[in-house]
Amino acid sequence: GIEWSWGGILATTAFGLAHALSIEAGALSFDGMAMAMTAIPALILLWVRERTGSLLWPILLHNYANVIPMIL
């Protein structure tokens, strides 16, 4: 039960592309896995933000996702 905004979708896509695009040997390269591994969690965090109306939960979840691999 949320209303997806074009701004949120665009920001999520840009975030994924920023991680997926690179220049290697003078040629533009696209990594689909990097796109998926960043854009999909970003969409989930966008959903949490829109559902709760707060930035607190997306920030906590993002930090949790960053710290857990370091602990394991």
Phi, psi and omega in degrees: 000057174233164174255111178290134177257150178296327179298317179294317179296317180295318179295320179295317178296316179297321178298314178296317180294325179297330178272336187266335183265139175208165177247120179235124181054038178080002180244144178287132182237142179238128178250103182298324179295318177297322177299311181295318184288346177250320183288321181294311175298326178296321176295321178296316179294326175297317179299315179299317179299313181291324182289319184268336183077010184234150173272347184301308183295315176299323179294314179297317179295321178297314179296320177300314180296330179281327186275322184305313178298331178290325181286319181285000000 
